Structure formats: C-alpha cells, structure tokens
Amino acid sequence: MVRYILTGKRLIATFLVLIGAVALCGLGMWQLDRHYQRAALNARIAAGLAQPPVALETVDDLQSLDYRPVTARGAFDPTHEVLLRNRSLNGVTGYHVITPLRLSGRNTAVLVDRGWIPLTEASPDVRRKFAPPAGEMVVTGIARQPETYVGGPQDPPLSPERPRLDAWFRVDVARIQEQTPYPLLPLFIEVQPIPGAEPTLPQPVALPELDQGPHLGYAIQWFAFAGILVVGYVVLQRNTLRGEG
C-alpha cells in the first residue's frame, strides 16, 4: 500500500495530502497555544482579583498591579480627558472615557477608565455633561498595564499640525503622555460597576468572564480535519487498488 501511494501520479497527490495534513495540524497547534495563553491569562486575572485593594501611593512596583484592585486619591482633570475607540456595550458601539486623576500630594496623575458612552454622546461639547465631580475623591478600580501596539489600527503620531488626539485605539500611556502636561503613572485604572447600582453614563464595564473560550474546540476540530484527510485518502487509494486488482 505504501509503495502504491508513492509511485506514479499518486506521489504528487500523496505529497499534497501530507502538506494539507501538516497545515491543518499547524492550525490546531496554533489554537492549542491560544488556549494555553487564555488559561494563563485567566489564572493571572483571578489571582489579581483575589487580592484586597491596595492604595496606589503605597506601591513601588507598579508593574505588579495588573488586574489588582487599587484605590487612588486625587482630583479628576477632564480638560485632558481622551476617548478609547471601538468599545461596545450590549451590542451598541461607543467609546470609553479616559480621564486623568491628579493624585493628591504628588505632581503625577493616573489615567482612569470611567466607562462607556455611546457614539452620539462623544463630542467634547456633548460629553461635558458626563464630567466627574470636582474636588478630591477616592477612586476604586482595577489596575491595568498600558496597552501597546501589537497590530491592527494604529494611532497617528502627534505633530505641530496635530498636537492632540481626542480619541485613541488603545490606552498607550507613553503616547498619551506626549499630550499631557504632567507625568502619568505607567498604568491605568478601570472603574468597575457597582452591584445593584442604577446604570449611568459613563457606564463602567465589568471585566470579561474568565471562560476558556473556543480555542480548545477549534484545535480538536483542526486535528480532526487532518485525520479525516489522511484516513480518507488512504481508504480511497486502498479501494482504488482493490478495484485494479
């Protein structure tokens, strides 16, 4: 049987089948890797959320705060507020409102994701009605590390002709720092919904559910396709060989 599928014109067909099977297995391995990455991320998020809130000003290693509940005391500065593009809530497209919180007793600020607003409410004039309360307050939320470019749409560079962007594709703190007149901490805070509270705009958006996603199922599917391709080809050639006999 092996000699039969490796001779004549069947050699080319066998070669193509093997290439197809390898490609399908490669897709399966890719989805399996994404499954493991998702599991590792879920474990990191769960470990962070399980910790008690920590006051931001007491932490030296800010990179250790990813998905950790934190509190920060300061006053919001809506004059340097920005928007986060392409964010949806319950199927409705809009923006997230990112407002600097100038920390009390320090010449620094931290960006705070205050929540979602619809597209129709996003212009600077209209969204003034969503301005945060004035004066010092304590903000509680989830610490997040800056979002950097890893593909997809890219925020344009600032220039003398474009000294400021009002809307960004990601919370790239280093880039947003270029248009902010005071130092920003290298992280941002996501305000979370208050259970049982009446929804208001900006509406805080909860973290996604920590499920495993579809990647394992996709991996099994690609491996199954590879097996079907190889087994089906062998059965076809065996039946052909028997017919010739």
MARSEVO-180729 format. One record per residue (C-alpha): residue number from 1; y negated, z negated, x; residue in three letters. Coordinates in steps of 0.25 Angstrom, whole numbers, always signed. Each point is the difference from the previous one (the first is absolute). Example, Ala and Ser with C-alpha at 12.3 -4.5 7.8 and 13.67 -1.06 7.14 Angstrom:
BEGIN
> 1_+18_-31_+49_Ala
> 2_-14_+2_+6_Ser
***
This chain:
BEGIN
> 1_+0_+0_+0_Met
> 2_-10_-4_+11_Val
> 3_+3_+13_+7_Arg
> 4_-1_+8_-13_Tyr
> 5_-15_-5_-2_Ile
> 6_-4_+2_+14_Leu
> 7_+4_+15_+1_Thr
> 8_-7_+13_-4_Gly
> 9_-11_-1_-10_Lys
> 10_+4_-14_-5_Arg
> 11_-5_-5_+13_Leu
> 12_-14_+3_-4_Ile
> 13_+2_-7_-14_Ala
> 14_+6_-12_+7_Thr
> 15_-11_-1_+9_Phe
> 16_-10_+1_-11_Leu
> 17_+7_-11_-8_Val
> 18_+1_-9_+11_Leu
> 19_-15_+2_+3_Ile
> 20_-3_-3_-15_Gly
> 21_+9_-13_+0_Ala
> 22_-7_-5_+13_Val
> 23_-14_+3_-7_Ala
> 24_+5_-8_-13_Leu
> 25_+5_-11_+9_Cys
> 26_-14_-1_+7_Gly
> 27_-7_-1_-14_Leu
> 28_+10_-11_-3_Gly
> 29_-3_-7_+13_Met
> 30_-15_+1_-3_Trp
> 31_+1_-6_-13_Gln
> 32_+9_-11_+5_Leu
> 33_-10_-3_+11_Asp
> 34_-11_-1_-11_Arg
> 35_+9_-9_-8_His
> 36_+1_-10_+12_Tyr
> 37_-15_+1_+2_Gln
> 38_-3_-3_-14_Arg
> 39_+10_-12_+1_Ala
> 40_-7_-5_+13_Ala
> 41_-14_+1_-7_Leu
> 42_+5_-7_-12_Asn
> 43_+5_-11_+8_Ala
> 44_-13_-1_+8_Arg
> 45_-8_+0_-13_Ile
> 46_+9_-11_-6_Ala
> 47_-1_-9_+12_Ala
> 48_-15_+1_+0_Gly
> 49_-2_-2_-15_Leu
> 50_+9_-13_+1_Ala
> 51_-10_-7_+9_Gln
> 52_-11_-8_-5_Pro
> 53_-14_+5_+0_Pro
> 54_-8_-2_+13_Val
> 55_-15_-1_+3_Ala
> 56_-4_+13_+7_Leu
> 57_-9_-7_+9_Glu
> 58_+11_-9_+6_Thr
> 59_+9_+12_+4_Val
> 60_-1_+5_+15_Asp
> 61_+10_+11_-1_Asp
> 62_-4_+9_-12_Leu
> 63_+11_+10_+2_Gln
> 64_+10_-11_-4_Ser
> 65_-6_+0_-14_Leu
> 66_+5_+12_-6_Asp
> 67_+4_-3_-15_Tyr
> 68_-3_-14_+2_Arg
> 69_-8_-7_-10_Pro
> 70_-14_-4_+5_Val
> 71_-13_-6_-4_Thr
> 72_-14_+4_+5_Ala
> 73_-13_-7_-3_Arg
> 74_-13_+9_+0_Gly
> 75_-9_+8_-8_Ala
> 76_+2_+14_-4_Phe
> 77_-9_+12_+4_Asp
> 78_+1_+11_-10_Pro
> 79_-11_+8_+8_Thr
> 80_+11_+4_+10_His
> 81_+11_+2_-11_Glu
> 82_+10_+12_+1_Val
> 83_+10_+6_-9_Leu
> 84_+15_+3_+3_Leu
> 85_+4_+14_-5_Arg
> 86_+12_+4_-8_Asn
> 87_+4_-13_-6_Arg
> 88_+7_-1_-14_Ser
> 89_+2_-11_-10_Leu
> 90_+10_+2_-12_Asn
> 91_+0_+15_+3_Gly
> 92_-16_+1_+0_Val
> 93_-6_+5_+13_Thr
> 94_-12_-7_+6_Gly
> 95_-5_-8_+12_Tyr
> 96_+2_-14_+6_His
> 97_-13_-7_+3_Val
> 98_-1_-5_+15_Ile
> 99_-12_-10_+2_Thr
> 100_-3_-7_+13_Pro
> 101_+0_-15_-1_Leu
> 102_-9_-6_+10_Arg
> 103_+7_-13_+5_Leu
> 104_-8_-13_-1_Ser
> 105_-5_-5_+14_Gly
> 106_+4_+13_+7_Arg
> 107_-6_+13_+3_Asn
> 108_+12_+7_-5_Thr
> 109_+6_+5_-13_Ala
> 110_+13_+4_-5_Val
> 111_+3_+12_-10_Leu
> 112_+5_-4_-13_Val
> 113_+7_+9_-10_Asp
> 114_-5_-5_-13_Arg
> 115_+8_+9_-9_Gly
> 116_+1_+13_-8_Trp
> 117_-11_+7_-8_Ile
> 118_+1_+14_-7_Pro
> 119_-6_+13_+5_Leu
> 120_-10_+0_-10_Thr
> 121_-6_-14_+5_Glu
> 122_+0_+4_+15_Ala
> 123_-14_+5_+3_Ser
> 124_-9_-10_+7_Pro
> 125_-10_-2_-12_Asp
> 126_+11_-2_-10_Val
> 127_+9_-10_+8_Arg
> 128_-12_-9_+2_Arg
> 129_+5_-7_-13_Lys
> 130_+12_-4_+8_Phe
> 131_-7_-7_+11_Ala
> 132_+6_-13_+4_Pro
> 133_-7_-13_-2_Pro
> 134_-11_-4_+9_Ala
> 135_+1_-12_+10_Gly
> 136_+10_-7_+7_Glu
> 137_+15_+0_-5_Met
> 138_+14_-1_+4_Val
> 139_+8_+12_-1_Val
> 140_+15_+0_-1_Thr
> 141_+9_+12_+2_Gly
> 142_+11_+6_+9_Ile
> 143_-4_+4_+14_Ala
> 144_+4_+14_+4_Arg
> 145_-1_+7_+13_Gln
> 146_-9_+12_+2_Pro
> 147_+5_+14_-5_Glu
> 148_+0_+11_+10_Thr
> 149_+2_+15_-1_Tyr
> 150_+14_+4_+0_Val
> 151_-1_+13_-7_Gly
> 152_-6_+5_-13_Gly
> 153_-15_+2_-3_Pro
> 154_-9_-5_+11_Gln
> 155_-13_-7_-2_Asp
> 156_-11_+9_+7_Pro
> 157_-8_-5_+12_Pro
> 158_-13_-7_-2_Leu
> 159_-12_+8_+6_Ser
> 160_-15_+0_+0_Pro
> 161_+1_+9_-12_Glu
> 162_+10_-9_-7_Arg
> 163_-3_-14_+5_Pro
> 164_+9_-7_-11_Arg
> 165_+12_+3_-9_Leu
> 166_+0_-6_-13_Asp
> 167_+15_+3_-3_Ala
> 168_+11_-1_+10_Trp
> 169_+15_+4_-1_Phe
> 170_+5_-13_+7_Arg
> 171_-5_-13_+5_Val
> 172_-3_+4_+14_Asp
> 173_-8_-13_+5_Val
> 174_-3_+6_+13_Ala
> 175_-6_+13_-7_Arg
> 176_-7_-8_-11_Ile
> 177_-6_-9_+11_Gln
> 178_-8_+13_+5_Glu
> 179_-9_-1_-12_Gln
> 180_+0_-15_-2_Thr
> 181_-12_-8_+7_Pro
> 182_+8_-13_+3_Tyr
> 183_+14_-2_+7_Pro
> 184_+12_+1_-10_Leu
> 185_+13_-7_+3_Leu
> 186_+12_+9_+3_Pro
> 187_+7_-2_-14_Leu
> 188_-4_+0_-14_Phe
> 189_+3_-8_-12_Ile
> 190_+7_+4_-13_Glu
> 191_-4_-8_-12_Val
> 192_+12_-2_-9_Gln
> 193_+0_-1_-16_Pro
> 194_-1_-14_-6_Ile
> 195_+12_-2_-9_Pro
> 196_-4_-1_-15_Gly
> 197_-15_+4_+3_Ala
> 198_-7_+10_-8_Glu
> 199_-1_+14_+8_Pro
> 200_-14_+3_+4_Thr
> 201_-5_+11_+9_Leu
> 202_+2_+0_+12_Pro
> 203_+14_-3_-4_Gln
> 204_+8_-6_+11_Pro
> 205_+13_+8_+3_Val
> 206_+13_-8_+3_Ala
> 207_+9_+3_+12_Leu
> 208_+11_+10_-4_Pro
> 209_+14_-5_-4_Glu
> 210_+9_-3_+12_Leu
> 211_+11_+9_-4_Asp
> 212_+9_+8_+9_Gln
> 213_-5_+14_-5_Gly
> 214_+8_+12_-2_Pro
> 215_+2_+3_+15_His
> 216_+15_-5_+1_Leu
> 217_+4_+8_-13_Gly
> 218_-7_+12_+7_Tyr
> 219_+8_-2_+13_Ala
> 220_+13_-1_-8_Ile
> 221_-4_+13_-7_Gln
> 222_-3_+8_+13_Trp
> 223_+13_-5_+6_Phe
> 224_+8_+4_-12_Ala
> 225_-6_+14_+0_Phe
> 226_+4_+1_+14_Ala
> 227_+14_-4_-3_Gly
> 228_+1_+9_-12_Ile
> 229_-5_+12_+8_Leu
> 230_+11_-2_+11_Val
> 231_+11_-3_-9_Val
> 232_-3_+11_-10_Gly
> 233_-1_+10_+12_Tyr
> 234_+14_-5_+5_Val
> 235_+6_+1_-14_Val
> 236_-6_+14_-2_Leu
> 237_+5_+5_+13_Gln
> 238_+14_-6_-2_Arg
> 239_+1_+7_-13_Asn
> 240_-4_+13_+6_Thr
> 241_+10_-2_+11_Leu
> 242_+11_-3_-10_Arg
> 243_-4_+13_-8_Gly
> 244_+1_+8_+12_Glu
> 245_+14_-6_+3_Gly
***
